[in-house]
């Protein structure tokens, strides 16, 4: 019990004073923060706004540089120069080839809406979509009441060194003013422009990017060109002139307060060093001060609670722990058990500081040791897999040095290729962490697995215990199946595993890694989401088994209408091509040879009635990635060719067939078997004939109409919150992967992103 006379010399008194001083530190800081809340919040908002605009500037500048690089690439492209050359003859194949090249370049850059080449000598415009005369192109894409053909033609004929201009551009049936990049081309140096390149930007993408900025719903964000003309803004009309706010732009980059539309606002400006464009954000200051007031009230409440609770806690623990602290001081000072004096108080402070420092140093050393050991383990495993481990030191000693608990001398290698249900992995490191930990837990005591990253691929070294050497594959398959099911359900990730055969000794780890790399090439044949063992796909030498004689037999069967025999022959070729011992290169060549042989069997007089642009048989075949897709495409091509050979074309026009087919598609789009062939059988017409009639009467391809009908139905289901795989099945897609690919083709985004937008 404390006595009044010696209380001020006791450990408890010093303890109370010390804790009171410690308590005052956050109190003083809270008072300072309370008085400086306004400046702190304003500073943080300015910094966040500047960082936000810098991010927008980096993204937009990078895309603009890609557009200028694309323009420079097109200026020296031989097909483009031949198209612009007035001396060159107009060739339909060359025009088609150039359109395909433009379409390829357009598909690799989603920042632009189109690529248009204007030829002054031909007075026409070539794009990835069409090749028309300049006036017709203007009426299709740019004609408005305020922008006439002569204005557009003057822009095309003027020498354009490469600049951006606001032009009306047709977008989804309506004209919108969109920034477009203009650049003139000349065939010879010093000559006048032979043509002009026109690239309209993807305004919707930039506006979507601006809408995703923090606080954007409470303010506005502008993007201006080098002439201070507003090109983009997140709200209102993008064509309004910024004359009323010209004083902002003269101040240069930075943040400041000013009045915007009668409201006191914070203005932040960033200027691009490469393009000269300006990025401006405007947010009402009331937004910041409301947050500052809330922080001030919370800070004041914290001060009061700190005083009340802190004082009570200090008093309670000081009184409760007085005797134990006194005994501890006596032990560390090696003094007697007599009453504590002033020297004891100083000794306690010294002991307390020494103990805390010792504990902290021990914890820091332990944490650093664990982190360094993990890094060294990963580095060592990576070199071991690549066969780059130090040969001067025994591998067993290196394993002990890196704390790797090998239980036997039998090893195998695994490679994991991770993907997601949304069509791409956003955070590869996190995905690898999830897969490695769950797979290791699923394996349990049946095998020891150590993971590492090898050139961006998750790899694992498997050490098999001697007792399970005969059944190690079954054990791993069970563990991987459990892990795959859990990861797919919990994290929406899927992975394909490629494994080697069992090797002996640490020297065999590199050989196992090479086997796994060789086996991973067969992911295309066996499909994604499974387990591929090197022993099951070990390649052997094979020859080109689809000979010229086989081609003649297949053509004769088709012309003789022996379709069942021809179908069996194609099935046998596909089965033989995808045997696991067959070279993949030979398999692809054989399947392409089968497709061209089927096309050759069509009579010349029937060639004109075939919609080649809709068929695109070779392009669709080359886009296949698995055996099932190859097989399906060949069967569809076989059915089309067979329909041409069987059909007796009618010269009479089937009036109204387009409306009947459209109604039939809308009723049966959920049927997975719905196809052009099925529609032709329903209406007792050949597939190519019903497709041609539908295009003539509706102006749209039948295959595209089926896909768009399914996508529109899927959008309604996704808006209601339906799962992606369930939606794909309900609207008639064969798989979720096919649904994601078709949805992104027509909507520009994946179904998962569409759900988040909704």
KOLVO-879169 format. One record per residue (C-alpha): residue in three letters; x, y, z; residue number from 0. Coordinates in steps of 0.25 Angstrom, whole numbers, plus 5000, padded with zeros to 4 digits. Example, Ala and Ser with C-alpha at 12.3 -4.5 7.8 and 13.67 -1.06 7.14 Angstrom:
 code    X    Y    Z pos
  ALA 5049 4982 5031   0
  SER 5055 4996 5029   1
! end
This chain:
 code    X    Y    Z pos
  UNK 5000 5000 5000   0
  UNK 5005 5014 4997   1
  UNK 5009 5023 5008   2
  UNK 5008 5038 5006   3
  UNK 5023 5041 5010   4
  UNK 5030 5032 5000   5
  UNK 5020 5032 4989   6
  UNK 5027 5042 4980   7
  UNK 5040 5034 4981   8
  UNK 5033 5021 4977   9
  UNK 5033 5014 4964  10
  UNK 5018 5016 4963  11
  UNK 5019 5031 4963  12
  UNK 5030 5031 4952  13
  UNK 5021 5021 4944  14
  UNK 5009 5030 4945  15
  UNK 5018 5042 4941  16
  UNK 5024 5034 4929  17
  UNK 5011 5030 4924  18
  UNK 5005 5043 4926  19
  UNK 5016 5049 4917  20
  UNK 5014 5038 4907  21
  UNK 4999 5041 4907  22
  UNK 5002 5056 4904  23
  UNK 5009 5053 4892  24
  UNK 4997 5048 4883  25
  UNK 4989 5059 4890  26
  UNK 4998 5070 4886  27
  UNK 4999 5064 4872  28
  UNK 4984 5063 4872  29
  UNK 4983 5078 4876  30
  UNK 4993 5082 4865  31
  UNK 4985 5073 4854  32
  UNK 4972 5079 4859  33
  UNK 4977 5093 4857  34
  UNK 4983 5089 4843  35
  UNK 4972 5080 4838  36
  UNK 4968 5090 4827  37
  UNK 4982 5092 4821  38
  UNK 4985 5077 4822  39
  UNK 4972 5073 4815  40
  UNK 4975 5083 4804  41
  UNK 4989 5078 4802  42
  UNK 4985 5064 4801  43
  UNK 4974 5067 4792  44
  UNK 4983 5075 4783  45
  UNK 4993 5064 4783  46
  UNK 4983 5053 4780  47
  UNK 4977 5062 4769  48
  UNK 4991 5064 4763  49
  UNK 4994 5050 4763  50
  UNK 4980 5046 4757  51
  UNK 4983 5056 4745  52
  UNK 4997 5051 4744  53
  UNK 4991 5037 4742  54
  UNK 4981 5041 4732  55
  UNK 4992 5049 4725  56
  UNK 5002 5037 4724  57
  UNK 4991 5028 4719  58
  UNK 4986 5038 4708  59
  UNK 5000 5042 4704  60
  UNK 5004 5028 4702  61
  UNK 4992 5025 4693  62
  UNK 4994 5038 4685  63
  UNK 5009 5034 4683  64
  UNK 5004 5020 4678  65
  UNK 4995 5027 4668  66
  UNK 5006 5035 4663  67
  UNK 5015 5023 4662  68
  UNK 5003 5016 4655  69
  UNK 5002 5028 4645  70
  UNK 5017 5027 4642  71
  UNK 5017 5012 4640  72
  UNK 5005 5014 4630  73
  UNK 5013 5025 4623  74
  UNK 5024 5015 4619  75
  UNK 5015 5003 4618  76
  UNK 5016 4997 4603  77
  UNK 5002 4994 4602  78
  UNK 4998 5008 4606  79
  UNK 5008 5014 4597  80
  UNK 5003 5006 4585  81
  UNK 4989 5010 4588  82
  UNK 4992 5025 4588  83
  UNK 5001 5023 4576  84
  UNK 4994 5030 4564  85
  UNK 5002 5021 4554  86
  UNK 4998 5008 4561  87
  UNK 4986 5001 4555  88
  UNK 4974 4998 4564  89
  UNK 4974 4984 4568  90
  UNK 4963 4977 4576  91
  UNK 4972 4967 4583  92
  UNK 4981 4978 4587  93
  UNK 4970 4987 4592  94
  UNK 4965 4974 4600  95
  UNK 4979 4972 4605  96
  UNK 4980 4986 4610  97
  UNK 4967 4986 4617  98
  UNK 4971 4973 4624  99
  UNK 4984 4980 4629 100
  UNK 4976 4992 4634 101
  UNK 4967 4983 4641 102
  UNK 4978 4976 4648 103
  UNK 4984 4990 4652 104
  UNK 4971 4994 4657 105
  UNK 4968 4982 4665 106
  UNK 4982 4984 4673 107
  UNK 4978 4998 4677 108
  UNK 4965 5000 4685 109
  UNK 4968 5015 4686 110
  UNK 4963 5018 4672 111
  UNK 4950 5016 4665 112
  UNK 4955 5014 4651 113
  UNK 4966 5016 4641 114
  UNK 4962 5023 4628 115
  UNK 4972 5026 4616 116
  UNK 4967 5036 4606 117
  UNK 4973 5036 4592 118
  UNK 4973 5049 4584 119
  UNK 4976 5042 4571 120
  UNK 4965 5031 4572 121
  UNK 4955 5041 4580 122
  UNK 4952 5030 4589 123
  UNK 4954 5025 4604 124
  UNK 4959 5012 4608 125
  UNK 4956 5007 4622 126
  UNK 4956 4993 4630 127
  UNK 4941 4993 4627 128
  UNK 4939 4998 4613 129
  UNK 4945 5004 4600 130
  UNK 4936 5015 4595 131
  UNK 4936 5028 4587 132
  UNK 4940 5041 4596 133
  UNK 4926 5047 4595 134
  UNK 4919 5034 4599 135
  UNK 4929 5033 4611 136
  UNK 4926 5047 4615 137
  UNK 4911 5045 4615 138
  UNK 4913 5032 4623 139
  UNK 4922 5037 4633 140
  UNK 4923 5052 4635 141
  UNK 4911 5059 4628 142
  UNK 4904 5069 4637 143
  UNK 4897 5082 4635 144
  UNK 4909 5090 4640 145
  UNK 4920 5082 4633 146
  UNK 4919 5081 4618 147
  UNK 4926 5072 4608 148
  UNK 4934 5084 4603 149
  UNK 4939 5086 4617 150
  UNK 4943 5072 4618 151
  UNK 4949 5071 4605 152
  UNK 4958 5083 4608 153
  UNK 4963 5077 4620 154
  UNK 4967 5064 4612 155
  UNK 4974 5072 4601 156
  UNK 4982 5081 4611 157
  UNK 4996 5077 4615 158
  UNK 4994 5072 4629 159
  UNK 5007 5070 4637 160
  UNK 5000 5062 4647 161
  UNK 4990 5069 4656 162
  UNK 4977 5067 4663 163
  UNK 4963 5073 4659 164
  UNK 4949 5072 4664 165
  UNK 4941 5065 4653 166
  UNK 4926 5060 4653 167
  UNK 4928 5045 4653 168
  UNK 4917 5035 4651 169
  UNK 4916 5026 4664 170
  UNK 4905 5015 4666 171
  UNK 4895 5023 4657 172
  UNK 4897 5037 4661 173
  UNK 4908 5048 4659 174
  UNK 4916 5052 4670 175
  UNK 4928 5062 4670 176
  UNK 4940 5054 4672 177
  UNK 4955 5058 4672 178
  UNK 4962 5052 4660 179
  UNK 4976 5051 4656 180
  UNK 4980 5056 4641 181
  UNK 4993 5054 4634 182
  UNK 4996 5055 4619 183
  UNK 5004 5045 4611 184
  UNK 5012 5047 4599 185
  UNK 5018 5037 4589 186
  UNK 5031 5045 4586 187
  UNK 5039 5055 4595 188
  UNK 5035 5069 4592 189
  UNK 5022 5065 4585 190
  UNK 5008 5070 4588 191
  UNK 5000 5061 4597 192
  UNK 4995 5048 4590 193
  UNK 4985 5045 4601 194
  UNK 4982 5047 4615 195
  UNK 4981 5038 4628 196
  UNK 4969 5040 4637 197
  UNK 4968 5034 4650 198
  UNK 4956 5037 4659 199
  UNK 4959 5035 4674 200
  UNK 4951 5026 4683 201
  UNK 4944 5037 4691 202
  UNK 4935 5027 4699 203
  UNK 4947 5021 4705 204
  UNK 4953 5034 4709 205
  UNK 4940 5039 4715 206
  UNK 4939 5025 4722 207
  UNK 4953 5027 4728 208
  UNK 4949 5041 4733 209
  UNK 4936 5036 4739 210
  UNK 4945 5026 4747 211
  UNK 4953 5037 4754 212
  UNK 4950 5039 4769 213
  UNK 4940 5051 4772 214
  UNK 4937 5052 4758 215
  UNK 4922 5052 4761 216
  UNK 4924 5065 4769 217
  UNK 4933 5072 4759 218
  UNK 4938 5073 4745 219
  UNK 4950 5068 4737 220
  UNK 4955 5074 4724 221
  UNK 4965 5070 4713 222
  UNK 4969 5082 4704 223
  UNK 4978 5082 4692 224
  UNK 4990 5091 4689 225
  UNK 4981 5102 4684 226
  UNK 4973 5102 4698 227
  UNK 4961 5095 4691 228
  UNK 4953 5086 4700 229
  UNK 4954 5072 4693 230
  UNK 4948 5063 4705 231
  UNK 4940 5066 4718 232
  UNK 4933 5057 4727 233
  UNK 4920 5065 4727 234
  UNK 4913 5075 4717 235
  UNK 4917 5078 4703 236
  UNK 4931 5075 4699 237
  UNK 4931 5086 4688 238
  UNK 4929 5098 4697 239
  UNK 4940 5109 4697 240
  UNK 4948 5111 4709 241
  UNK 4949 5126 4707 242
  UNK 4943 5130 4721 243
  UNK 4954 5121 4728 244
  UNK 4966 5126 4719 245
  UNK 4973 5132 4732 246
  UNK 4974 5118 4738 247
  UNK 4982 5113 4726 248
  UNK 4992 5125 4726 249
  UNK 4996 5121 4740 250
  UNK 5002 5108 4736 251
  UNK 5002 5094 4743 252
  UNK 4999 5094 4757 253
  UNK 4987 5095 4767 254
  UNK 4979 5107 4771 255
  UNK 4966 5112 4776 256
  UNK 4956 5120 4767 257
  UNK 4942 5122 4763 258
  UNK 4936 5113 4753 259
  UNK 4921 5115 4749 260
  UNK 4919 5123 4761 261
  UNK 4924 5113 4771 262
  UNK 4937 5113 4779 263
  UNK 4946 5102 4773 264
  UNK 4959 5096 4773 265
  UNK 4966 5096 4760 266
  UNK 4977 5086 4756 267
  UNK 4985 5087 4743 268
  UNK 4995 5077 4737 269
  UNK 5002 5080 4723 270
  UNK 5007 5069 4714 271
  UNK 5022 5071 4710 272
  UNK 5020 5062 4698 273
  UNK 5007 5067 4692 274
  UNK 5004 5080 4698 275
  UNK 4990 5076 4703 276
  UNK 4985 5081 4716 277
  UNK 4978 5073 4727 278
  UNK 4969 5081 4736 279
  UNK 4961 5076 4748 280
  UNK 4950 5085 4755 281
  UNK 4944 5081 4769 282
  UNK 4936 5090 4778 283
  UNK 4944 5093 4791 284
  UNK 4931 5090 4799 285
  UNK 4934 5075 4797 286
  UNK 4947 5077 4804 287
  UNK 4942 5085 4815 288
  UNK 4931 5076 4819 289
  UNK 4941 5065 4820 290
  UNK 4950 5074 4828 291
  UNK 4939 5078 4838 292
  UNK 4936 5063 4840 293
  UNK 4950 5060 4843 294
  UNK 4951 5072 4853 295
  UNK 4939 5067 4861 296
  UNK 4945 5053 4861 297
  UNK 4958 5059 4866 298
  UNK 4951 5067 4877 299
  UNK 4944 5055 4882 300
  UNK 4957 5046 4881 301
  UNK 4963 5057 4890 302
  UNK 4953 5056 4901 303
  UNK 4953 5041 4901 304
  UNK 4968 5040 4901 305
  UNK 4968 5049 4914 306
  UNK 4957 5041 4921 307
  UNK 4961 5027 4917 308
  UNK 4976 5029 4918 309
  UNK 4975 5035 4932 310
  UNK 4967 5024 4937 311
  UNK 4976 5013 4931 312
  UNK 4989 5020 4936 313
  UNK 4984 5020 4950 314
  UNK 4978 5006 4950 315
  UNK 4990 4999 4944 316
  UNK 5000 5007 4952 317
  UNK 4994 5003 4965 318
  UNK 4992 4989 4961 319
  UNK 5006 4986 4956 320
  UNK 5013 4994 4967 321
  UNK 5018 4982 4975 322
  UNK 5023 4973 4962 323
  UNK 5030 4985 4956 324
  UNK 5037 4987 4970 325
  UNK 5042 4973 4970 326
  UNK 5046 4973 4956 327
  UNK 5055 4985 4958 328
  UNK 5061 4978 4970 329
  UNK 5065 4966 4962 330
  UNK 5071 4974 4950 331
  UNK 5079 4983 4960 332
  UNK 5084 4971 4968 333
  UNK 5080 4979 4980 334
  UNK 5074 4975 4993 335
  UNK 5060 4973 4996 336
  UNK 5059 4986 5004 337
  UNK 5050 4998 5001 338
  UNK 5053 5004 4987 339
  UNK 5060 5017 4986 340
  UNK 5063 5027 4975 341
  UNK 5074 5019 4969 342
  UNK 5065 5008 4968 343
  UNK 5056 5016 4959 344
  UNK 5067 5020 4950 345
  UNK 5071 5005 4949 346
  UNK 5057 5001 4945 347
  UNK 5057 5011 4934 348
  UNK 5070 5005 4929 349
  UNK 5065 4991 4930 350
  UNK 5052 4994 4923 351
  UNK 5059 5000 4911 352
  UNK 5070 4989 4910 353
  UNK 5059 4978 4910 354
  UNK 5051 4985 4900 355
  UNK 5063 4987 4891 356
  UNK 5067 4973 4892 357
  UNK 5053 4968 4889 358
  UNK 5052 4977 4877 359
  UNK 5066 4973 4871 360
  UNK 5062 4959 4873 361
  UNK 5049 4960 4865 362
  UNK 5055 4968 4854 363
  UNK 5066 4958 4852 364
  UNK 5056 4947 4852 365
  UNK 5047 4954 4842 366
  UNK 5059 4957 4833 367
  UNK 5064 4943 4833 368
  UNK 5051 4938 4829 369
  UNK 5049 4947 4818 370
  UNK 5064 4945 4813 371
  UNK 5062 4930 4814 372
  UNK 5049 4931 4805 373
  UNK 5056 4939 4794 374
  UNK 5069 4930 4794 375
  UNK 5060 4918 4793 376
  UNK 5052 4924 4781 377
  UNK 5065 4928 4775 378
  UNK 5072 4914 4777 379
  UNK 5059 4907 4772 380
  UNK 5059 4915 4759 381
  UNK 5074 4912 4756 382
  UNK 5072 4898 4760 383
  UNK 5060 4896 4750 384
  UNK 5068 4904 4739 385
  UNK 5081 4895 4742 386
  UNK 5089 4907 4746 387
  UNK 5092 4902 4761 388
  UNK 5106 4903 4766 389
  UNK 5113 4890 4762 390
  UNK 5125 4892 4771 391
  UNK 5116 4890 4783 392
  UNK 5108 4877 4785 393
  UNK 5093 4879 4782 394
  UNK 5090 4872 4795 395
  UNK 5098 4882 4803 396
  UNK 5092 4894 4795 397
  UNK 5078 4888 4799 398
  UNK 5081 4888 4814 399
  UNK 5087 4902 4813 400
  UNK 5074 4907 4807 401
  UNK 5066 4899 4818 402
  UNK 5059 4890 4807 403
  UNK 5054 4878 4814 404
  UNK 5056 4867 4803 405
  UNK 5051 4854 4808 406
  UNK 5056 4845 4796 407
  UNK 5064 4846 4784 408
  UNK 5052 4845 4774 409
  UNK 5047 4858 4768 410
  UNK 5037 4864 4758 411
  UNK 5034 4878 4752 412
  UNK 5021 4885 4750 413
  UNK 5017 4897 4743 414
  UNK 5004 4905 4745 415
  UNK 4997 4914 4735 416
  UNK 4987 4922 4742 417
  UNK 4975 4929 4736 418
  UNK 4962 4935 4741 419
  UNK 4947 4933 4738 420
  UNK 4947 4948 4734 421
  UNK 4957 4946 4722 422
  UNK 4970 4950 4728 423
  UNK 4978 4951 4741 424
  UNK 4979 4965 4747 425
  UNK 4989 4962 4758 426
  UNK 4998 4951 4754 427
  UNK 5006 4951 4767 428
  UNK 4994 4950 4776 429
  UNK 4988 4938 4767 430
  UNK 5001 4931 4768 431
  UNK 5001 4933 4783 432
  UNK 4987 4927 4784 433
  UNK 4990 4915 4775 434
  UNK 5003 4911 4782 435
  UNK 4998 4912 4796 436
  UNK 4985 4904 4793 437
  UNK 4992 4893 4785 438
  UNK 5003 4892 4795 439
  UNK 4992 4890 4806 440
  UNK 4984 4880 4797 441
  UNK 4996 4871 4795 442
  UNK 4998 4870 4810 443
  UNK 5008 4859 4814 444
  UNK 5007 4851 4801 445
  UNK 5018 4860 4794 446
  UNK 5027 4872 4798 447
  UNK 5025 4883 4788 448
  UNK 5033 4896 4787 449
  UNK 5029 4907 4778 450
  UNK 5036 4918 4770 451
  UNK 5034 4928 4759 452
  UNK 5041 4925 4746 453
  UNK 5040 4936 4736 454
  UNK 5026 4939 4740 455
  UNK 5021 4925 4741 456
  UNK 5018 4918 4754 457
  UNK 5027 4906 4755 458
  UNK 5028 4895 4766 459
  UNK 5039 4885 4770 460
  UNK 5032 4872 4775 461
  UNK 5039 4863 4785 462
  UNK 5032 4849 4785 463
  UNK 5033 4841 4798 464
  UNK 5038 4827 4795 465
  UNK 5026 4820 4800 466
  UNK 5017 4827 4790 467
  UNK 5027 4826 4778 468
  UNK 5018 4817 4770 469
  UNK 5005 4825 4773 470
  UNK 5011 4839 4773 471
  UNK 5003 4843 4760 472
  UNK 4990 4839 4766 473
  UNK 4993 4846 4779 474
  UNK 4996 4859 4771 475
  UNK 4984 4858 4762 476
  UNK 4975 4857 4774 477
  UNK 4982 4869 4781 478
  UNK 4981 4877 4768 479
  UNK 4967 4874 4766 480
  UNK 4963 4878 4780 481
  UNK 4971 4891 4779 482
  UNK 4965 4894 4765 483
  UNK 4951 4892 4770 484
  UNK 4953 4901 4782 485
  UNK 4960 4912 4775 486
  UNK 4950 4912 4764 487
  UNK 4938 4914 4774 488
  UNK 4945 4923 4783 489
  UNK 4954 4932 4775 490
  UNK 4949 4930 4761 491
  UNK 4962 4925 4755 492
  UNK 4966 4913 4747 493
  UNK 4979 4907 4744 494
  UNK 4985 4897 4735 495
  UNK 4996 4888 4741 496
  UNK 5008 4882 4733 497
  UNK 5016 4871 4739 498
  UNK 5029 4864 4736 499
  UNK 5032 4849 4739 500
  UNK 5039 4845 4752 501
  UNK 5054 4847 4752 502
  UNK 5065 4842 4761 503
  UNK 5074 4852 4769 504
  UNK 5075 4867 4769 505
  UNK 5082 4867 4756 506
  UNK 5069 4861 4750 507
  UNK 5061 4874 4754 508
  UNK 5066 4881 4741 509
  UNK 5062 4869 4732 510
  UNK 5048 4869 4739 511
  UNK 5047 4884 4736 512
  UNK 5051 4882 4721 513
  UNK 5040 4871 4720 514
  UNK 5030 4880 4726 515
  UNK 5033 4891 4716 516
  UNK 5032 4881 4705 517
  UNK 5019 4876 4710 518
  UNK 5012 4890 4711 519
  UNK 5012 4891 4696 520
  UNK 5000 4881 4696 521
  UNK 4991 4890 4704 522
  UNK 4985 4894 4691 523
  UNK 4982 4879 4687 524
  UNK 4977 4875 4701 525
  UNK 4970 4888 4705 526
  UNK 4971 4897 4717 527
  UNK 4968 4894 4731 528
  UNK 4974 4880 4732 529
  UNK 4986 4873 4736 530
  UNK 4996 4869 4725 531
  UNK 5007 4859 4728 532
  UNK 5020 4858 4719 533
  UNK 5019 4843 4719 534
  UNK 5005 4844 4712 535
  UNK 5009 4854 4701 536
  UNK 5023 4850 4699 537
  UNK 5025 4853 4684 538
  UNK 5031 4844 4673 539
  UNK 5034 4845 4659 540
  UNK 5023 4845 4649 541
  UNK 5020 4848 4635 542
  UNK 5010 4855 4626 543
  UNK 4999 4845 4626 544
  UNK 4989 4853 4617 545
  UNK 4994 4850 4603 546
  UNK 4990 4855 4589 547
  UNK 4983 4841 4587 548
  UNK 4975 4844 4600 549
  UNK 4971 4858 4594 550
  UNK 4966 4851 4581 551
  UNK 4958 4841 4589 552
  UNK 4952 4852 4597 553
  UNK 4948 4860 4585 554
  UNK 4942 4848 4578 555
  UNK 4934 4845 4590 556
  UNK 4928 4859 4591 557
  UNK 4925 4860 4576 558
  UNK 4919 4846 4576 559
  UNK 4910 4850 4588 560
  UNK 4916 4839 4597 561
  UNK 4915 4849 4609 562
  UNK 4915 4838 4620 563
  UNK 4928 4832 4615 564
  UNK 4934 4846 4613 565
  UNK 4930 4850 4627 566
  UNK 4937 4837 4633 567
  UNK 4949 4840 4625 568
  UNK 4950 4854 4631 569
  UNK 4947 4849 4645 570
  UNK 4959 4839 4643 571
  UNK 4968 4850 4639 572
  UNK 4965 4858 4651 573
  UNK 4967 4847 4660 574
  UNK 4980 4843 4654 575
  UNK 4984 4858 4654 576
  UNK 4982 4860 4669 577
  UNK 4989 4847 4674 578
  UNK 4998 4851 4685 579
  UNK 5010 4846 4678 580
  UNK 5007 4854 4665 581
  UNK 5015 4867 4663 582
  UNK 5006 4879 4665 583
  UNK 5011 4886 4652 584
  UNK 5008 4875 4644 585
  UNK 4994 4874 4650 586
  UNK 4991 4888 4646 587
  UNK 4996 4887 4632 588
  UNK 4987 4874 4630 589
  UNK 4975 4881 4635 590
  UNK 4977 4893 4626 591
  UNK 4979 4883 4615 592
  UNK 4966 4876 4618 593
  UNK 4959 4889 4618 594
  UNK 4964 4894 4604 595
  UNK 4961 4880 4598 596
  UNK 4947 4882 4602 597
  UNK 4946 4895 4596 598
  UNK 4952 4890 4583 599
  UNK 4941 4880 4582 600
  UNK 4931 4891 4579 601
  UNK 4928 4892 4564 602
  UNK 4933 4905 4558 603
  UNK 4918 4909 4553 604
  UNK 4914 4909 4568 605
  UNK 4926 4917 4573 606
  UNK 4918 4930 4571 607
  UNK 4907 4927 4580 608
  UNK 4916 4924 4592 609
  UNK 4916 4936 4602 610
  UNK 4931 4935 4604 611
  UNK 4932 4947 4613 612
  UNK 4922 4940 4623 613
  UNK 4929 4927 4622 614
  UNK 4943 4931 4624 615
  UNK 4947 4916 4626 616
  UNK 4962 4917 4626 617
  UNK 4962 4929 4636 618
  UNK 4952 4922 4645 619
  UNK 4960 4909 4645 620
  UNK 4973 4917 4648 621
  UNK 4967 4923 4660 622
  UNK 4963 4910 4667 623
  UNK 4971 4906 4679 624
  UNK 4967 4892 4683 625
  UNK 4963 4879 4676 626
  UNK 4948 4881 4679 627
  UNK 4948 4894 4672 628
  UNK 4956 4889 4660 629
  UNK 4947 4877 4658 630
  UNK 4934 4886 4659 631
  UNK 4939 4896 4649 632
  UNK 4943 4885 4639 633
  UNK 4929 4879 4641 634
  UNK 4922 4892 4638 635
  UNK 4931 4894 4626 636
  UNK 4927 4880 4621 637
  UNK 4912 4883 4624 638
  UNK 4913 4895 4615 639
  UNK 4920 4889 4604 640
  UNK 4911 4877 4604 641
  UNK 4899 4886 4604 642
  UNK 4905 4893 4592 643
  UNK 4907 4880 4585 644
  UNK 4893 4875 4588 645
  UNK 4885 4887 4586 646
  UNK 4878 4890 4573 647
  UNK 4877 4906 4574 648
  UNK 4864 4912 4571 649
  UNK 4863 4924 4562 650
  UNK 4850 4929 4569 651
  UNK 4851 4939 4580 652
  UNK 4846 4935 4594 653
  UNK 4839 4948 4598 654
  UNK 4839 4950 4613 655
  UNK 4849 4939 4616 656
  UNK 4857 4949 4624 657
  UNK 4846 4953 4634 658
  UNK 4843 4938 4636 659
  UNK 4857 4934 4639 660
  UNK 4859 4946 4648 661
  UNK 4846 4942 4656 662
  UNK 4851 4927 4656 663
  UNK 4865 4932 4662 664
  UNK 4858 4940 4673 665
  UNK 4850 4928 4677 666
  UNK 4861 4918 4677 667
  UNK 4874 4926 4680 668
  UNK 4875 4918 4694 669
  UNK 4877 4905 4686 670
  UNK 4892 4901 4685 671
  UNK 4890 4894 4672 672
  UNK 4885 4907 4665 673
  UNK 4893 4909 4653 674
  UNK 4892 4914 4638 675
  UNK 4891 4899 4634 676
  UNK 4879 4896 4644 677
  UNK 4872 4909 4639 678
  UNK 4874 4904 4625 679
  UNK 4868 4890 4628 680
  UNK 4856 4897 4635 681
  UNK 4852 4905 4623 682
  UNK 4857 4894 4613 683
  UNK 4867 4903 4607 684
  UNK 4882 4901 4606 685
  UNK 4890 4908 4617 686
  UNK 4898 4917 4607 687
  UNK 4885 4921 4600 688
  UNK 4877 4924 4612 689
  UNK 4889 4932 4617 690
  UNK 4890 4940 4604 691
  UNK 4875 4943 4604 692
  UNK 4875 4948 4618 693
  UNK 4887 4957 4615 694
  UNK 4880 4963 4603 695
  UNK 4866 4965 4610 696
  UNK 4872 4970 4624 697
  UNK 4886 4975 4620 698
  UNK 4892 4967 4631 699
  UNK 4899 4954 4632 700
  UNK 4891 4942 4638 701
  UNK 4903 4937 4646 702
  UNK 4905 4952 4652 703
  UNK 4890 4953 4654 704
  UNK 4890 4940 4663 705
  UNK 4902 4945 4671 706
  UNK 4896 4958 4673 707
  UNK 4882 4953 4677 708
  UNK 4889 4944 4688 709
  UNK 4898 4956 4693 710
  UNK 4885 4965 4695 711
  UNK 4878 4954 4702 712
  UNK 4891 4951 4711 713
  UNK 4892 4966 4714 714
  UNK 4878 4966 4720 715
  UNK 4881 4954 4729 716
  UNK 4895 4960 4733 717
  UNK 4887 4973 4737 718
  UNK 4878 4964 4746 719
  UNK 4891 4958 4753 720
  UNK 4892 4945 4746 721
  UNK 4905 4937 4747 722
  UNK 4914 4937 4734 723
  UNK 4914 4922 4732 724
  UNK 4899 4921 4735 725
  UNK 4896 4933 4725 726
  UNK 4905 4926 4714 727
  UNK 4897 4913 4715 728
  UNK 4883 4920 4715 729
  UNK 4886 4928 4703 730
  UNK 4891 4916 4695 731
  UNK 4907 4917 4695 732
  UNK 4914 4904 4696 733
  UNK 4924 4909 4707 734
  UNK 4927 4921 4716 735
  UNK 4940 4924 4708 736
  UNK 4932 4925 4695 737
  UNK 4922 4934 4701 738
  UNK 4933 4943 4707 739
  UNK 4940 4944 4693 740
  UNK 4927 4947 4685 741
  UNK 4922 4957 4696 742
  UNK 4935 4965 4695 743
  UNK 4935 4965 4680 744
  UNK 4921 4972 4679 745
  UNK 4921 4980 4692 746
  UNK 4936 4983 4694 747
  UNK 4937 4979 4708 748
  UNK 4936 4965 4716 749
  UNK 4923 4961 4722 750
  UNK 4929 4962 4736 751
  UNK 4933 4977 4733 752
  UNK 4919 4979 4728 753
  UNK 4912 4974 4741 754
  UNK 4921 4984 4749 755
  UNK 4917 4995 4740 756
  UNK 4902 4992 4742 757
! end
